[in-house]
Amino acid sequence: MAQISAKPPTTSRPRRLSAGLPDTTVIGWLRQMVLIREFENRTGQAYQQAKIGGFCHLYTGQEAAVVGTIAATEPDDPIVTAYRDHGHALARGMDPGACMAEMFGKITGCAKGKGGSMHMFDKPHWLFGGHGIVGAQTPLGAGLAFAAKYEYEVLRKPLPNPGVEQGSPAKKKVALCYLGDGALNQGALHEAMNLAGLFGLPVIYVVENNGYSMGTSIARGTTMADDLTKKADAYGITGRTIDGFDVMHLYDEFKPLVDECRAAQRPAFVDLKTYRYLGHSMSDPQKYRTKDEVDQFKAKDSIDRMAHHLMEERRCLPEDAFMAMQKEAKEVVRAALEFAEQSPAPDPATELYSDVLVNPMPGMSPSGEYVRGAKNPLL
Amino acid sequence: MPSLTLVQSINLALQQEMERDERVVILGEDVGLNGGVFRVTEGLQKRFGPERVVDTPLAESGIMGTAIGLAMAGMRPIPEIQFEGFLGPAYDQLVNHAARYRTRTRGAVTIPLTVRVPVGGGIHAPELHSDSPEAIYAHHPGLKVVMPATPYDAKGLLLSAIRDPDPVVFFEPKRVYRSFREEVPEDDYTIPIGEAKVVNEGTDVTVVTWGATVFECLAAMDKLPEDVSVELIDLRSIYPFDLDAVVNSVQKTGRCVVVHEAPKTAGFGAEIAASIQEHGFLHLKAPVQRVAGFDTVMPYYKLELDYLPDAKRVGEAVQQVLAY
């Protein structure tokens, strides 16, 4: 059985940060969540129709986690994540068509159909993947934070990157490094957290704790599962546990932490409670949990909760506007599917061997075009 | 022009490149205060500060991953891994990540990373401290692998590696770290990755090698009869390797011996031999011979010299291909 709790937040602040944000901002969060939900529903269908190859890990149920955390960052704060990454790509602003086309293996995908579902990269939006090895992205998060700190403290100017205006002043950044709860048990994370703590790197390790690493519940997989912040304590890193089902509450808790890490240029660790409704991947018999358990979480669905809040409590979203929002998401995803469907596959003549090295060795496999010397006629 | 050892030459290259490009940072175990396990980075932290010459914990996966993250963001990191065997914990980061980003992102994210690694035997150290894993890394698309044998080549190749937009594994043959000096220009110069050096021109047999065994081959040549003319090629770059230099030479000599420290089976000598038969088959007067380490774990120091290819074995192989 899952050891995680879906209890509503118990802390209350005198004035919620999110309450002070413009209505359009918080409505925008709901729009993103609705888009991710719709996108994943249709991605699942496309996978069943064998239009998406390889492996596919859907984000359904966790939408508030990514939307609430990314809302707390600046657009040029670097972000790196694991393989359940479609939500991160969309929340960071990747074009849904490019995201879908990537999974279809089409040339119009964010990596020209070369990376697939697990490798969503979007450098202009400061998204550095999408990583298929559990936990391996965590030292990368430390490195991205190291570079950011170096820019600010040593170079005192930004590194040359796309969209960065040369001559603009360096600013304090925070890197977000997402990981699943399964990655808690990988060695790389512990090396990375130690480095981050030791060097004071501005990186926030966000554990999207959905309670299961594939089919192993967190209590069966890691020590101190009921209080993961103890792991952060071991590295001298601030640890927080945040409810990830209520996007408003999540933002209220997470934004001050981002601000603190940015100002003080130091790391943090967040155990972000969330839940995935679907299997680990598309082929998961889910023997490790009951339908009842899934239904209990669905009853507290983050999108329903947010829609209810905006319509009934904050009263800034009329019901017909919410209906229109859902319709719009369907249209956007339908267009993304059509775009992916109609885009051409990469041309093997030009794309199969390109982008391996900037200047590959002459005559390297597979061209065999070794023209100087005695060319082997068989090649 | 100063006369420098291999260690001093690498140190000079690092120093000059750090002065030229402030995106260059060095990170590794004891690289700062202690100057590195082989003292290659001696004095650099004092000169450039602890924020550019960074002492890290003992954590190869963390060091490599952090360096990759730095490179992704546009820096020019140079992690030092103390011994080639310690690449093991960092292998996932290097092979599953650094090597693949250019392809995975279709060129959008590249990894200008130079991994400095002492390599090879001959210093009386046990396995993991005396191995030669160059073929393993050459096998992975997306990595470049170089192994200079001389101080002059080391500086020129290191500057190329740091400026290269792709990840480069820069192997330093520790056996010759301090074994001799050579004049090394103080000026900026580079040696292109992928270009071999003809150490000695000859007409009868081509000997291809790299790293510390260059000097075993030279010693072998001294002992061969005067009328045997050996063309000795120091490959310098393992991947990409200089196919032209090898094939052109074999077309001239018709015979080839490949020499390396790594175990024979699936060593890089196999790739050289295969390439020669693909591109120069009709020129061959004898089968290509390999003089290599044996298919065993690198032995501890009492047996070290029994394992390593030496002048005697190289000389015998040369005689064999000549007598074929």
Interface residues (C-beta under 8 A of the other chain):
Chain A: P78 V80 A111 K112 K114 G115 H119 F121 K123 F128 G129 H131 G132 I133 A136 T138 P139 L140 G141 A142 G143 L144 A145 F146 A147 A148 Y150 E151 E153 V154 L155 L159 P160 N161 G187 A188 E191 A192 N194 L195 L198 F199 S354 D355 V356 L357 V358 P360 M361 P362 G363 M364 Y370 R372 G373 A374 K375 N376 L379
Chain B: E22 R23 V25 E51 R52 V54 T56 P57 A59 S61 G62 I63 M64 G65 T66 A67 I68 G69 L70 A71 M72 A73 G74 M75 P77 P89 D92 Q93 N96 H97 Y101 R102 T103 R104 T105 R106 G107 A108 V109 T110 P141 G142 K144 D164 P165 D166 G194 Y239 P240 F241 L243 D244 V247 N248 Q251 E278 H279 G280 F281 L282 H283
